[in-house]
């Protein structure tokens, strides 16, 4: 996959491909008689990129859909996923019984157990868009972008509207270090390093404010992301929670940097990417006993993968 940063002059990139015009190759009824189409949007939300893919086939429900990413893409690089799918799988996907007729290996996110002849997948990521590939299967039909061939080298052209050499926009390179604050609402009364199942609804609907100016509301995963310049920043929550404490981690390696007890405001020095947990968080000694850093807490929160 190409390593190329997106242009900063545009906030939304859109494009589409169709088997009717040679932009999509494949096997079965999706191609003949067809048509099969894919449309995509990549939107810069300042703090992250929002990706939307709409795959439409003429018959036979889509069973899975793979979007290429860079090989260092992981569970922590995708959030707020929506769509008619059962689970995700991030790895190298190879041609074979599970992926018949796939032109070559591809590393990416597999949205598995999809349903319907039109599948709309949306998610957020800190990764910027570059040109890459997709593959989809349903019954005896398969489809992929015509630019996905054996030995394929993805275009290094910057992100733009339309398509380059029959490729689609996919998430790839990270933002520069030291520009991201990721805040998680967390509830762990039994101190086992996981959100308590009966309190899971408590992580949603909190207003988290950066420097008294920029406010975002936590969703079902209890997370917000801010773009922040280097220097001192403050974080507050509404409604204010008397039981709140905070753990501050280096987002790059999960190292615990600071513990803040019952803060009115969480003040942090942003000199690197940070993960901040607020709420009823585990004590540092408990984290050490469990062998968990920030990454461990995140993975335990998102166990559905």
C-alpha positions as a LaTeX table, in Angstrom:
\begin{tabular}{lrrr}
\hline
Residue & $x$ (\AA) & $y$ (\AA) & $z$ (\AA) \\
\hline
Unk1 & 0.00 & 0.00 & 0.00 \\
Unk2 & 1.30 & 3.47 & $-0.81$ \\
Unk3 & 2.70 & 5.68 & 1.95 \\
Unk4 & 1.52 & 9.15 & 0.97 \\
Unk5 & $-0.13$ & 11.85 & 3.10 \\
Unk6 & $-3.42$ & 13.28 & 1.92 \\
Unk7 & $-3.63$ & 16.81 & 0.66 \\
Unk8 & $-4.61$ & 19.33 & 3.33 \\
Unk9 & $-6.56$ & 21.45 & 0.82 \\
Unk10 & $-9.65$ & 19.26 & 0.76 \\
Unk11 & $-11.82$ & 18.00 & 3.63 \\
Unk12 & $-13.92$ & 15.44 & 1.72 \\
Unk13 & $-12.86$ & 13.02 & $-1.01$ \\
Unk14 & $-15.42$ & 10.96 & $-2.93$ \\
Unk15 & $-15.26$ & 8.41 & $-5.72$ \\
Unk16 & $-16.90$ & 5.35 & $-7.23$ \\
Unk17 & $-16.22$ & 2.37 & $-9.48$ \\
Unk18 & $-18.54$ & 0.11 & $-11.47$ \\
Unk19 & $-18.19$ & $-3.22$ & $-13.21$ \\
Unk20 & $-20.25$ & $-1.74$ & $-16.06$ \\
Unk21 & $-17.38$ & 0.61 & $-16.95$ \\
Unk22 & $-14.48$ & $-1.73$ & $-16.19$ \\
Unk23 & $-13.65$ & $-0.33$ & $-12.76$ \\
Unk24 & $-14.54$ & $-3.56$ & $-10.94$ \\
Unk25 & $-13.48$ & $-7.10$ & $-11.86$ \\
Unk26 & $-14.79$ & $-10.34$ & $-10.44$ \\
Unk27 & $-16.55$ & $-13.64$ & $-10.94$ \\
Unk28 & $-20.19$ & $-14.70$ & $-11.17$ \\
Unk29 & $-23.49$ & $-12.84$ & $-11.34$ \\
Unk30 & $-22.02$ & $-9.74$ & $-9.74$ \\
Unk31 & $-20.07$ & $-9.15$ & $-12.95$ \\
Unk32 & $-22.20$ & $-10.89$ & $-15.59$ \\
Unk33 & $-24.83$ & $-9.61$ & $-15.94$ \\
Unk34 & $-23.94$ & $-7.24$ & $-13.04$ \\
Unk35 & $-23.47$ & $-4.43$ & $-12.43$ \\
Unk36 & $-21.60$ & $-4.17$ & $-9.14$ \\
Unk37 & $-20.67$ & $-0.72$ & $-7.82$ \\
Unk38 & $-18.67$ & 0.71 & $-4.94$ \\
Unk39 & $-18.73$ & 4.32 & $-3.72$ \\
Unk40 & $-16.55$ & 5.82 & $-1.01$ \\
Unk41 & $-16.18$ & 8.99 & 1.05 \\
Unk42 & $-13.20$ & 10.04 & 3.18 \\
Unk43 & $-13.97$ & 13.05 & 5.37 \\
Unk44 & $-11.42$ & 14.95 & 7.44 \\
Unk45 & $-13.07$ & 15.69 & 10.80 \\
Unk46 & $-9.94$ & 17.50 & 12.04 \\
Unk47 & $-9.48$ & 15.05 & 14.91 \\
Unk48 & $-9.89$ & 11.94 & 12.74 \\
Unk49 & $-10.95$ & 10.72 & 9.30 \\
Unk50 & $-14.42$ & 9.31 & 8.67 \\
Unk51 & $-14.62$ & 6.57 & 6.04 \\
Unk52 & $-17.80$ & 5.40 & 4.32 \\
Unk53 & $-18.06$ & 2.59 & 1.76 \\
Unk54 & $-21.23$ & 1.60 & $-0.11$ \\
Unk55 & $-20.99$ & $-1.70$ & $-2.00$ \\
Unk56 & $-23.99$ & $-2.68$ & $-4.15$ \\
Unk57 & $-24.40$ & $-5.98$ & $-6.01$ \\
Unk58 & $-27.28$ & $-7.22$ & $-8.20$ \\
Unk59 & $-27.93$ & $-10.53$ & $-6.39$ \\
Unk60 & $-26.59$ & $-12.93$ & $-3.73$ \\
Unk61 & $-26.04$ & $-11.24$ & $-0.36$ \\
Unk62 & $-22.56$ & $-9.94$ & 0.37 \\
Unk63 & $-20.99$ & $-12.23$ & 3.01 \\
Unk64 & $-17.77$ & $-10.34$ & 3.66 \\
Unk65 & $-15.98$ & $-7.18$ & 2.55 \\
Unk66 & $-12.24$ & $-6.45$ & 2.91 \\
Unk67 & $-10.70$ & $-2.96$ & 2.86 \\
Unk68 & $-6.93$ & $-2.76$ & 2.46 \\
Unk69 & $-4.84$ & $-0.90$ & 5.06 \\
Unk70 & $-1.16$ & $-0.52$ & 5.85 \\
Unk71 & 0.41 & $-3.55$ & 7.54 \\
Unk72 & 0.84 & $-1.79$ & 10.91 \\
Unk73 & $-2.89$ & $-1.04$ & 11.14 \\
Unk74 & $-4.45$ & $-2.57$ & 14.25 \\
Unk75 & $-7.50$ & $-2.70$ & 16.52 \\
Unk76 & $-6.67$ & 0.69 & 18.01 \\
Unk77 & $-6.71$ & 2.37 & 14.59 \\
Unk78 & $-10.42$ & 1.88 & 13.88 \\
Unk79 & $-13.41$ & 2.98 & 15.97 \\
Unk80 & $-17.09$ & 3.92 & 15.72 \\
Unk81 & $-17.70$ & 1.16 & 13.17 \\
Unk82 & $-21.27$ & 0.84 & 11.88 \\
Unk83 & $-22.90$ & $-1.39$ & 9.27 \\
Unk84 & $-24.57$ & $-4.77$ & 8.75 \\
Unk85 & $-21.64$ & $-6.94$ & 9.82 \\
Unk86 & $-21.02$ & $-9.39$ & 12.65 \\
Unk87 & $-17.32$ & $-8.93$ & 13.38 \\
Unk88 & $-14.05$ & $-7.50$ & 12.09 \\
Unk89 & $-10.74$ & $-9.20$ & 11.46 \\
Unk90 & $-7.47$ & $-7.34$ & 10.80 \\
Unk91 & $-4.73$ & $-9.43$ & 9.22 \\
Unk92 & $-3.24$ & $-10.56$ & 5.91 \\
Unk93 & $-6.05$ & $-12.11$ & 3.87 \\
Unk94 & $-4.98$ & $-14.67$ & 1.28 \\
Unk95 & $-6.55$ & $-16.30$ & $-1.80$ \\
Unk96 & $-8.22$ & $-19.63$ & $-1.01$ \\
Unk97 & $-11.57$ & $-21.17$ & $-0.08$ \\
Unk98 & $-12.46$ & $-18.17$ & 2.10 \\
Unk99 & $-11.44$ & $-15.69$ & $-0.60$ \\
Unk100 & $-11.84$ & $-17.43$ & $-3.98$ \\
Unk101 & $-10.41$ & $-15.68$ & $-7.04$ \\
Unk102 & $-8.72$ & $-12.99$ & $-4.91$ \\
Unk103 & $-5.90$ & $-11.65$ & $-7.13$ \\
Unk104 & $-3.22$ & $-11.55$ & $-4.40$ \\
Unk105 & $-2.64$ & $-11.32$ & $-0.64$ \\
Unk106 & $-3.96$ & $-8.15$ & 0.98 \\
Unk107 & $-3.56$ & $-6.81$ & 4.52 \\
Unk108 & $-6.66$ & $-5.07$ & 5.77 \\
Unk109 & $-9.91$ & $-5.02$ & 7.72 \\
Unk110 & $-12.39$ & $-7.77$ & 6.96 \\
Unk111 & $-16.00$ & $-6.90$ & 7.77 \\
Unk112 & $-17.37$ & $-10.41$ & 8.15 \\
Unk113 & $-20.89$ & $-11.83$ & 8.27 \\
Unk114 & $-22.30$ & $-8.94$ & 6.25 \\
Unk115 & $-25.88$ & $-9.10$ & 4.98 \\
Unk116 & $-27.81$ & $-7.64$ & 2.06 \\
Unk117 & $-27.07$ & $-6.76$ & $-1.55$ \\
Unk118 & $-26.17$ & $-3.22$ & $-0.49$ \\
Unk119 & $-23.71$ & $-2.94$ & 2.38 \\
Unk120 & $-22.82$ & 0.45 & 3.88 \\
Unk121 & $-19.78$ & 0.36 & 6.17 \\
Unk122 & $-18.66$ & 3.43 & 8.13 \\
Unk123 & $-15.86$ & 3.95 & 10.64 \\
Unk124 & $-13.42$ & 6.52 & 12.01 \\
Unk125 & $-9.63$ & 6.33 & 12.02 \\
Unk126 & $-6.63$ & 8.54 & 12.68 \\
Unk127 & $-5.12$ & 7.14 & 9.48 \\
Unk128 & $-5.21$ & 9.41 & 6.43 \\
Unk129 & $-6.53$ & 8.20 & 3.05 \\
Unk130 & $-4.32$ & 6.74 & 0.31 \\
Unk131 & $-5.03$ & 4.53 & $-2.69$ \\
Unk132 & $-5.63$ & 0.84 & $-2.09$ \\
Unk133 & $-7.84$ & $-2.14$ & $-2.82$ \\
Unk134 & $-11.02$ & $-3.96$ & $-1.79$ \\
Unk135 & $-12.36$ & $-7.49$ & $-2.14$ \\
Unk136 & $-15.86$ & $-8.85$ & $-1.49$ \\
Unk137 & $-17.56$ & $-12.23$ & $-1.66$ \\
Unk138 & $-21.12$ & $-13.52$ & $-1.65$ \\
Unk139 & $-22.23$ & $-17.02$ & $-2.63$ \\
Unk140 & $-20.58$ & $-17.92$ & $-5.94$ \\
Unk141 & $-19.78$ & $-14.29$ & $-6.77$ \\
Unk142 & $-16.72$ & $-12.21$ & $-5.93$ \\
Unk143 & $-15.67$ & $-8.67$ & $-6.81$ \\
Unk144 & $-12.63$ & $-6.42$ & $-6.45$ \\
Unk145 & $-11.36$ & $-3.15$ & $-7.89$ \\
Unk146 & $-9.83$ & $-3.61$ & $-11.33$ \\
Unk147 & $-6.55$ & $-2.11$ & $-10.09$ \\
Unk148 & $-6.12$ & $-5.01$ & $-7.66$ \\
Unk149 & $-3.96$ & $-7.47$ & $-9.62$ \\
Unk150 & $-1.20$ & $-9.93$ & $-8.77$ \\
Unk151 & 1.91 & $-7.98$ & $-7.78$ \\
Unk152 & $-0.14$ & $-4.78$ & $-7.59$ \\
Unk153 & 1.69 & $-1.60$ & $-6.57$ \\
Unk154 & $-0.79$ & 0.98 & $-5.33$ \\
Unk155 & $-0.62$ & 4.52 & $-6.76$ \\
Unk156 & 1.45 & 7.06 & $-4.80$ \\
Unk157 & $-0.67$ & 9.98 & $-6.00$ \\
Unk158 & $-2.24$ & 12.06 & $-3.21$ \\
Unk159 & $-5.85$ & 11.50 & $-2.22$ \\
Unk160 & $-8.32$ & 13.15 & $-4.58$ \\
Unk161 & $-11.85$ & 12.90 & $-5.88$ \\
Unk162 & $-12.51$ & 10.10 & $-8.35$ \\
Unk163 & $-10.17$ & 7.13 & $-8.70$ \\
Unk164 & $-6.55$ & 6.58 & $-9.70$ \\
Unk165 & $-5.89$ & 3.47 & $-11.79$ \\
Unk166 & $-9.12$ & 1.85 & $-10.55$ \\
Unk167 & $-8.19$ & 2.01 & $-6.85$ \\
Unk168 & $-10.24$ & 3.24 & $-3.88$ \\
Unk169 & $-9.30$ & 5.41 & $-0.90$ \\
Unk170 & $-8.35$ & 3.44 & 2.21 \\
Unk171 & $-6.84$ & 4.36 & 5.63 \\
Unk172 & $-3.06$ & 4.32 & 5.85 \\
Unk173 & $-0.40$ & 6.54 & 7.46 \\
Unk174 & $-0.73$ & 8.08 & 10.93 \\
Unk175 & $-0.94$ & 11.71 & 11.86 \\
Unk176 & 2.25 & 13.26 & 13.19 \\
Unk177 & 3.04 & 12.27 & 16.83 \\
Unk178 & 2.15 & 14.79 & 19.49 \\
Unk179 & $-1.08$ & 15.95 & 17.85 \\
Unk180 & $-3.61$ & 13.56 & 19.39 \\
Unk181 & $-5.42$ & 13.33 & 22.71 \\
Unk182 & $-7.64$ & 10.27 & 23.04 \\
Unk183 & $-9.99$ & 10.33 & 26.05 \\
Unk184 & $-11.81$ & 7.23 & 27.32 \\
Unk185 & $-14.64$ & 7.12 & 29.85 \\
Unk186 & $-14.09$ & 4.05 & 32.03 \\
Unk187 & $-15.92$ & 2.14 & 34.79 \\
Unk188 & $-14.19$ & $-0.69$ & 36.65 \\
Unk189 & $-15.66$ & $-1.19$ & 40.12 \\
Unk190 & $-14.22$ & $-4.69$ & 40.55 \\
Unk191 & $-10.73$ & $-3.61$ & 39.42 \\
Unk192 & $-10.20$ & $-6.40$ & 36.90 \\
Unk193 & $-8.99$ & $-4.07$ & 34.14 \\
Unk194 & $-12.30$ & $-4.19$ & 32.22 \\
Unk195 & $-15.39$ & $-2.04$ & 32.03 \\
Unk196 & $-18.04$ & $-3.65$ & 34.24 \\
Unk197 & $-20.73$ & $-5.14$ & 31.99 \\
Unk198 & $-23.61$ & $-3.79$ & 34.08 \\
Unk199 & $-22.13$ & $-0.27$ & 33.93 \\
Unk200 & $-21.30$ & $-0.25$ & 30.19 \\
Unk201 & $-24.03$ & 2.30 & 29.47 \\
Unk202 & $-22.26$ & 4.78 & 31.74 \\
Unk203 & $-19.50$ & 5.45 & 29.21 \\
Unk204 & $-21.87$ & 7.00 & 26.65 \\
Unk205 & $-23.24$ & 10.54 & 26.54 \\
Unk206 & $-20.54$ & 12.44 & 28.46 \\
Unk207 & $-19.48$ & 15.88 & 27.24 \\
Unk208 & $-15.68$ & 16.05 & 27.25 \\
Unk209 & $-14.26$ & 19.55 & 26.76 \\
Unk210 & $-10.73$ & 20.55 & 25.77 \\
Unk211 & $-9.44$ & 23.87 & 27.13 \\
Unk212 & $-12.98$ & 25.02 & 27.93 \\
Unk213 & $-13.71$ & 25.51 & 24.23 \\
Unk214 & $-13.97$ & 22.31 & 22.16 \\
Unk215 & $-16.62$ & 19.81 & 23.32 \\
Unk216 & $-17.25$ & 16.30 & 22.06 \\
Unk217 & $-19.70$ & 13.69 & 23.38 \\
Unk218 & $-18.69$ & 10.10 & 24.06 \\
Unk219 & $-20.41$ & 7.45 & 21.99 \\
Unk220 & $-21.11$ & 3.80 & 22.73 \\
Unk221 & $-17.38$ & 3.09 & 23.05 \\
Unk222 & $-16.93$ & 5.93 & 25.53 \\
Unk223 & $-14.23$ & 7.64 & 23.49 \\
Unk224 & $-13.48$ & 11.06 & 22.01 \\
Unk225 & $-10.40$ & 12.26 & 20.13 \\
Unk226 & $-8.97$ & 15.76 & 20.03 \\
Unk227 & $-6.27$ & 17.26 & 17.84 \\
Unk228 & $-4.00$ & 19.18 & 20.20 \\
Unk229 & $-0.86$ & 21.23 & 19.70 \\
Unk230 & 2.10 & 20.69 & 22.02 \\
Unk231 & 1.84 & 22.38 & 25.42 \\
Unk232 & $-0.46$ & 22.39 & 28.45 \\
Unk233 & $-4.10$ & 21.46 & 27.96 \\
Unk234 & $-7.05$ & 20.95 & 30.29 \\
Unk235 & $-9.89$ & 18.45 & 30.05 \\
Unk236 & $-13.23$ & 18.65 & 31.86 \\
Unk237 & $-16.35$ & 16.48 & 31.76 \\
Unk238 & $-20.05$ & 17.21 & 32.10 \\
Unk239 & $-21.83$ & 16.18 & 34.16 \\
Unk240 & $-18.98$ & 16.40 & 36.64 \\
Unk241 & $-18.44$ & 13.04 & 38.33 \\
Unk242 & $-17.46$ & 12.95 & 42.01 \\
Unk243 & $-15.91$ & 9.51 & 41.52 \\
Unk244 & $-13.65$ & 10.49 & 38.64 \\
Unk245 & $-9.94$ & 9.88 & 38.65 \\
Unk246 & $-7.64$ & 9.81 & 35.65 \\
Unk247 & $-4.77$ & 7.77 & 34.25 \\
Unk248 & $-2.56$ & 9.35 & 31.59 \\
Unk249 & $-0.62$ & 7.08 & 29.21 \\
Unk250 & 1.84 & 7.49 & 26.37 \\
Unk251 & $-0.32$ & 6.35 & 23.42 \\
Unk252 & 2.68 & 5.00 & 21.53 \\
Unk253 & 3.77 & 2.42 & 24.10 \\
Unk254 & 1.15 & 2.28 & 26.89 \\
Unk255 & 3.51 & 3.69 & 29.56 \\
Unk256 & 1.69 & 5.19 & 32.55 \\
Unk257 & 2.74 & 8.86 & 32.82 \\
Unk258 & 0.49 & 10.29 & 35.53 \\
Unk259 & $-2.31$ & 9.50 & 38.00 \\
Unk260 & $-4.81$ & 12.23 & 38.89 \\
Unk261 & $-7.27$ & 11.74 & 41.77 \\
Unk262 & $-10.69$ & 13.45 & 41.84 \\
Unk263 & $-9.73$ & 16.30 & 39.52 \\
Unk264 & $-11.96$ & 19.28 & 38.78 \\
Unk265 & $-9.99$ & 19.50 & 35.56 \\
Unk266 & $-7.36$ & 17.19 & 34.13 \\
Unk267 & $-4.29$ & 19.17 & 33.11 \\
Unk268 & $-1.78$ & 17.43 & 30.87 \\
Unk269 & 1.38 & 18.32 & 29.00 \\
Unk270 & 1.02 & 17.27 & 25.39 \\
Unk271 & 4.51 & 16.47 & 24.16 \\
Unk272 & 3.44 & 13.17 & 22.57 \\
Unk273 & 0.20 & 11.36 & 21.67 \\
Unk274 & $-1.73$ & 10.67 & 24.89 \\
Unk275 & $-4.43$ & 8.24 & 26.02 \\
Unk276 & $-6.38$ & 9.47 & 29.06 \\
Unk277 & $-8.81$ & 7.31 & 31.03 \\
Unk278 & $-11.34$ & 9.11 & 33.22 \\
Unk279 & $-13.98$ & 7.64 & 35.51 \\
Unk280 & $-13.70$ & 4.79 & 37.98 \\
Unk281 & $-10.36$ & 3.59 & 36.60 \\
Unk282 & $-8.14$ & 0.80 & 37.99 \\
Unk283 & $-5.44$ & 1.73 & 40.48 \\
Unk284 & $-1.90$ & 1.76 & 39.01 \\
Unk285 & $-0.96$ & $-1.15$ & 41.29 \\
Unk286 & $-3.86$ & $-3.16$ & 39.85 \\
Unk287 & $-2.68$ & $-2.42$ & 36.33 \\
Unk288 & 0.79 & $-3.64$ & 37.20 \\
Unk289 & $-0.62$ & $-6.80$ & 38.77 \\
Unk290 & $-2.68$ & $-7.47$ & 35.63 \\
Unk291 & 0.26 & $-6.62$ & 33.39 \\
Unk292 & $-1.77$ & $-3.93$ & 31.62 \\
Unk293 & $-0.85$ & $-0.58$ & 30.15 \\
Unk294 & $-3.04$ & 1.68 & 28.05 \\
Unk295 & $-3.13$ & $-0.76$ & 25.14 \\
Unk296 & $-4.26$ & $-3.54$ & 27.45 \\
Unk297 & $-7.09$ & $-1.46$ & 28.82 \\
Unk298 & $-8.25$ & $-0.50$ & 25.34 \\
Unk299 & $-8.23$ & $-4.07$ & 24.08 \\
Unk300 & $-10.17$ & $-5.23$ & 27.13 \\
Unk301 & $-12.76$ & $-2.52$ & 26.49 \\
Unk302 & $-13.28$ & $-3.58$ & 22.88 \\
Unk303 & $-13.64$ & $-7.31$ & 23.37 \\
Unk304 & $-16.15$ & $-7.81$ & 20.54 \\
Unk305 & $-13.20$ & $-8.18$ & 18.16 \\
\hline
\end{tabular}
